[in-house]
């Protein structure tokens, strides 16, 4: 971690740090207030020799006194000295207990004994200090040698009586409170840094760049909590949203990943399940289709297939059906969106790895890569299964999807190492479901305002847009009747004109001449009910919005005429 990461960790956990700091200061304050005050009083005793007339005798007496003064200071805490003090002051303690609150010291090269007493009451502390001094003087004088005149060789006198202190010496409440606050803040800082060090989940592209040289080709934000965007495929339901722009950015990075040899097929996988690889595959396919590219999405996750569920199409027949020879490729590919076809997984086989690694799978990929401009293969995760390793060699490379705040560094490293171990190309890593950033003023409008005019209902996906038929819809019109897509477009235009006329107020652009399909397929033409209900609805629409419905009808008719007949 660099200093920026430490600052980021502290900024992210600043609430925890503040709470622990306040908690530590509060505990310290409570503890300091619970401590009793302690007062200290000191008395000083001067020790001198009573013998000697000449200078030499006085020097000898002084030396003698200095040798004994250390012993006298130790005598101050003995029961012989303290017992009279307890009796005099009426204390309810034993000599041993009283000795713990008394300190006797002698300054260096002096004959002065300092007696210091610590007690909870100022007056009692001074009284005990003075009483101990008097008792020590009597006891020491009685114990000292006496001359022929029965006079003690030393004398002791209190030169500085103890005074009742005004301020307590303990506890230092301010120091305790500051120390508690500092300890709480330090605990919060250690917690924040510890979480950053031991929590190895990916939270930014910088985390990925530290692990590998594989480039990060995009990060996709998660939907905001109160975002009006409906749940579903973002590129289909909210193509003007900020999240859709993230998918387009991934598309652009794929286009420029290899300028000399354009990438035309990719494998989309992840380290573990649930990281959003299938959703990423579908949205990348829709983003690629915006460039007028014919895109094929293959659900090669034969263990837990989900493309058919997300796309709301039939998935009973698909990839496995073709690989075992039960159907032709053209029969199971389904048209789902403009320029987007889907090959679902089909029935889940008992041996998915063998099917995906077979020569039939290699031939199938070679065929579809030649027929389509871009092929996306959704595969199982890398760590639970090895299917993606095999398919990566059959395509131009792999795109690994990592989930924000979920995928760990170790799992991503293991996944990339698995690809590198089989000499497979990794095009890039996409960080999915990242934390939404602050909206730019340029994109301040919400999705509803961007997708529908003011006053109109939010854009909804009709049955013809969400639910695809079990077989791929025909791209041609037969001589028996009008093509089914044309009928659906006419009915949809009529319904929209009746409910929200303002949505079609802009002129409808003439349809682009479609590219002739390489594998044309046909289905049964649409049937009109005998009572002419569909025609009646169209007539009503023309009467209500003549200019719009006429333009739509002409465009639909022209589109049907331009469709080639096999």
N, C-alpha and C positions, 0 to 999 in steps of 0.2 A: 504494500500500500504506500502511496505517495502522500505528501502533506495535504493535497487536495482531497484525497479520500478520507483522511482523518477529519478534516473540517466538514466534509459532507456528512460523515457519520454523526458528528456532534450536532450539526444543524438539524439532522433528521430526528435525533433523540433529545432535542433540547427540552421538551416537555418533561421527559423522564428525569433529566438532569436537574431541572428546576424543582420538581416534586421531591426528589431525594435530598436536594439541598435544604429545602424548607423543612422536610421531615427531620433531617439531622439537626438543624438549628432548633426545631421545636423540642426534640428529645433532650438536647443539651440544656435548653432553657428550663425545662421541667426538672431535670436532674440538679441543675445549679440552684434552683429555688428551694429544692428539698434539703439541701445541705445546711446544717446549722452554722451560725457565725462563730468564729474562733478569734479570741483576743489574746494578746501576748504582752506580758509585763516582765521587766528585767530589773534586778537589783545587783549592785556591785559591792564586793567585800574586799577590803585591803588587808593583806597579811604582812606583819612586820615582826622583827625579832626584838625581844625585851632585854637582851644581854649585850654587853660590849660598851666600853668607854672610849677606847682608842680607835683610831682609824682602821687598824688591821682587824680589830675585833668586830667592828661594824661590817667590814667587807666579808669577813667570815660568816657573820650572822645573816647578811643578805644572801650569800651563796647557799647557806643552809635553808633559808626560807624558800628560795626558788626551787630547791630540790624537793621540798615538801608540799609546795602549793598544788602540784598535779595530783598528789594523793588526796589532799583536802577536797579538791573539786570532785573526785570520785566518791568521796565520803558524803557528798550532798544528797545522793539518791539512795542511801542505805536506810534500813528501818530504824536504826538508832537515831538518825536525824529526823526522819519523817513521822515517826510515831508521836513525838510531842507536838508536831504541827497539826496532825489530825485531831489530837485531843484538844488543842487550843482553839481551833476553828470549828470544831464539831462536824468534820467532813464525814460523809457516809461512804468512804472508800477504804481500801486496804493500802498499806505502804507500797505494795507492788503496783497497784493501779495508779496511785499518785505519782510514783516514780516515772511512769510513761509520759507524763505531761511536764516533767521537769528536765531541764538541760543545764549542765554546769560546764563552763568552758573557761580556759585561761588564755588570754592573749599572749603571743610569743614575747619572751624576755620581760615578762611583767610578773608582779606578785598580786595581781588582782583576779578575783574569781567572779565571773558573771553568772548569775543564776536566773534563768529564763523559764517562766511558767506560761503554759498555754491552757486557756480555759474558756468556757462559753460565756462567762460573765466577766466584764472588765474589773469590777471591784474585787471579786474573789481572786482573779489572777494576780492583782497587785498584793492582796493580803497574803496569799500563799507564798509569793516571792519574798516578801519581807520576813515572813515567819520562818521560812526555810533558812534565810541568811542568819537570823538570830540563833536558830537551833544549831546551825553548822558552827557558828562561832563558839557557842558553849561546848559543843561536843569536841571540836578540835582543840580548844584550850584545855579541856579536861584530859585529853589524850596526849598532849605534848609533854616532853620532859620538864621537870621543875628543878630549880636551883636549890641551894641550901636554905634559902629563905622561903621555900615553898611557893615560889613565883614561877608561873609557866614561862617557858622559853620563847613563846610566840604570843602575839595578840592579834585578834581579828575584829574589824570594825566595819559596819556598813557605811560606805561613803556615798552611795547613790541609792536612796530608797526607791522602790518601785512605785510608779504612778499608774492610776487606772487609765488604760488606753481609750482613745475616742473612736477610732476606726478599727474594724476587724482586719485581721491579716489574711483570713481565708473564710470562705472560698473566693477565688477570683472569678466571679460569675461572667464577666465580659469575655475573659479568655476562654472559659468553658463553652460559652455560646458561639464564639467565633470558631473555635475548634470543631464544634459539632456541625456548624454550617459548612466548614471546609471539608470535613470528612464526608458529609452527604454529597457535596458537589463532586468530590473525588470519586466516590462510589458511582455516581451517575456517569461521569466521564469514562471510568473503567468499564461500566456496563455497555455504553455506546460503542466504545472501541472493541470490546470483546464480541459484541454482536456482529460488528463489521468484519472482524477477523474470522470468527467461527461460523457465521452464517454465509455459506458459499452460494446462495441463490443468485442468479443473474438478474441485475437490475438496470443495466445500461450497456450500450455498445462498447464502452470502455472495458467492461468486465470481459467481454468476448475477445477484444483485441489483445488483452494481456495473456489470454490462454493460447491463442493460435494465430497463425499468419493468414488464415482464411478470411477473406473480407466480409464485412457485415453489409449486405446489400439492401437492407431496409429494416425498419421497425414499424409495426402497425399498432396504433393506439387501440385501447379498448373503448367500448361505447360508454358515454357518460351516463351517470345514474338517472338523470332526468331528461335524457336526450329523447326527442320525439320520434327518432328513427325506429321503425318496427323491427322486431327480431327477424333474422333471416340473412340471406346473402346480401352483403352490403353493396356490392357492385350492381346488383339487380334492383334492390329496393331503394337505395340512397346513393345514386351514382355521383351526386354533387357534394357529398359530405367530405369532411376532412379525412375520415377513415378510408374512403374510396381513393383519395389522393395518395394515401400511403401505399395502397396496392399498385397504383399507377407508378409510383416511384420504384417499387420493386420490379415492375415490368421494364421500366427504362434501364435500370441497372443490369437486368438480364440481357437487354439488347446490346449494351455496351460492354458486357463482360468479356467478350472475345470479338474484337472488331474484324480481325482477319478471317476467322471462321465463325460465322454467325451461329449462335446456339439455336437449334430447332427442336430439341427434345430434352426434357429434364425429368428427373425423379425427385419428387417432393416427399421428404421423410422427416423423422424427428428422433430424438433419443429415447423417449418414453411415450406411452399412450397419453392422450388427452392434452396434447400441446398445440392442437389446432392445425395440423398438417392438411386435413381434408378441406377445411374451410379455406385455408390458404390456397390450395390447388384450384378450387372452384373460382375464387375471386381473381387469381392470376389468369385463369382461362378467359374470364369475362374482360379483364383489362387488356389482354392480348387481342381479343376479338374487336376491340375498339379501333385497332389499327387496320381493319379490313383483312385480317388474317384468318384463315380457316384453322380452327383450333379443335383438337381432339383431346378429351380428358378420359383417361383410362383408370378405372378403379382396380388396381392390382393388389389391394389389401384383401387377400383371400382368407384372412383370419377374422377380422372384424370390419367387413365392408360397410361403408356409410354414405358413399356418394349418391346412391339412388335415393336414400332417405332424405338427404339435404336437398337434392334436386327435385324430389317428389315425382319420380318416374318409376316405371316398372323395372325391377332388377332381377327377375327370375332367370332371364336368358342374358348372357353376357360373355365375359372373357373366358370363363371355364368352358362354356358351351362351344366356343370356337376352338379352343385348344384340344378338346377331346374329339373334335370332328363332328359334333352333332348339329352344327349350323354354320352357315357361311358368315364371314365378317360383315358383309353388307346387310345381312338380315337382322343383326342385333345392335348395330350402331344406331343410336337414337338422336334425333335433332332436338336440342333443348332451348337454345337461344340463338339470336342472329350470329352466324359464323361460329357457333359452338356446338359440337357434337359430343356425345358421351357414350363410352363403352363401359357398362356396368360390370360388376364382378361376376354375376351369375351365381350358380349354386356353390356353396362353400365346399371345397373338396377335402378329402382326408389327407392329401399330400400336396399342400400348396407350394412348398419349396421345390419339389420335383417339377411341377407344372411350370412355375415361373422360370426355372432354369433349363427348360427343355428347348430343343431346336425349333419346335413349333412356336414358342413364344418369341424367339429371336426372329423368325420369319414374319410373324405378325407385326412386331415393332418395325422391322425393315419396310414392310408394306405401307403401314400407316404414316411413317415418316416421309415416304415418297409421295403420299396422297395429300397430306395436310401440311400447312405452313408451320405449325407448331404443335407439339405433342407433349402433354403433361401426364405423368404416371404417378398416381397416388399409391404409396407402398406402405407396408407395416413399419413400425418403429425399428430402429437399428439394434438396440440392445436386447429386446425380447426375442427378435427373430432376425435371420440373416437374409431374408428375401430381397431387401433393398440393395444389398451388396452385389447380388447377381444382376439385378436390373440396371444398376448404375453403369455397368460395362456396356450395356446395350443402348445407352443414350449418351447425350453429350455431357452429362454430369448430374450431380445431386445438389439439391437445395435443402438445407437442414433447418427446420423450424424449432425454435426454443421459446418456451413460455416464460414470460416475465414473472419474476418473484416465485418461480416454481422449479424450473430446471436448475440443477446445481452445476457448478463448474466441473465437478468430477464426471458427471454423466455426459455433459457435452464433450469433454475431453475424450472420454471412452468412445463416444459415437464417432467423433472425427478420427480417432485412432483406428477404429474398425474400418472406415473407408480408406484411410491411408494404408492399412495393412494389406488390402487386396489391390492396391495401386489404382483405386477408383478416384475419379476427379470430383472434387467438392467445389462447386461454383461459388457458394456463399452461404451465409447464415442469416436468417431473418428472426428478429426478436419480436415475438407476438404478444399482443394484449398489454402493451406498455401503458404507463400512467399518462392520462390525458394532460396535455399542456394547456397553458392559457390560450384562448382563442385570439387569433389575429383580427384586427378590425376589418381586414379584407374579407374574412370569412365569418363576420359577426352574425349573419343571418342563419337561422336554424334550418334543419333539413326540410321541414314542412314548407317554409317560405321559398326554398330554393327549388323544390320539386313540384309545387303547385301554386297557382296564382292566388292572390289575396281573396278571401271569401269562398274559395273552393275547398271541398273536402280533401283530406290528405290522400295522396296517391295510393291506391290499393292495387294489388296484383290479382288479376282475374284468373279464372280457371284455366283459360287457354295459355296464360303466361307461367303459372306455377306448375300445374299438373300437365305433364307430357304424356302422350299415349304410349302404350306398351311397345309399339313399333315406331320406327322413325318416320315422321310425317313426310309426305311426298313433296318434292320440289318441282313437280310438273303438274300440268292439268291435262286430263284425258278428254277425248272427244265426247264422252258420255255426258259431261256436265262441267260446271265451274269447279275450280280447284278449291279444296277445303280451307286453306289459309285465307283465300280471298273472301269466302263467306264469313269466316270468323272476324276478319278485319272490318267488313261492312257492318256486321252486327255490333261489334264493339264501338265503332264510330257512331252508330245510331244511338246506342245507349248513352255514350258520353255527351252527344249533342243535346239529348233531352234533359239530362241532369245538370251538367255544368257546361253551358254553351261557351263560356269565356275561355275554357281550356283549348278550344279549337279556333279561336279568333284569328290566330296568325295563319298566313297562307301555308298550305301543305306543300312541301318540296316534292318535285317529281321523283318517282322511285328510280333508284339506280339499277341499271341492267345487271341482273345477277350473273355470277360466273357459272359457266356450265359445269355441273358436277362431274367428278371423275367416275363415280359409281352411282348413276341415277337409280332411284328406287321409287316405286309408286305404291299408293294405297288406294283404297276405295274412295271414290269421290263423295263429297258431302251431299247429303240428301236433304231436300226441303220438304217440310211437312205438307201433306195434301191440302190442308185448308189455307195454305199460303200465308201462315202467320209471319214467317220471316220476311216475305215480300211486303206484307202490310206494315210491319215495323219500319222497314226501309222507306216506304212511301210516307208514313207519318213523319219520319225524320226529315225527309226532303221538304215537306210542307212547312215544318217548324223552323228549320235552318237551311234554306234552299241553297245558299251560296256555299256553305261549308260541306253539306252532305253531297252536293253535286261534285265538288272538287275531290272529296274522298272517294266517291264512287268511281269517278273517272280514273283516279290513280290506282284504285284496286283493280279495275278492269284492265288497265294498261299493264299492271304487274302480272295479272293472270295471263295476258296474251304473250308476254315476253318469256314466260317459263317454257323451256324446251320440252318437247314430247319425245320420250325415248323411242 
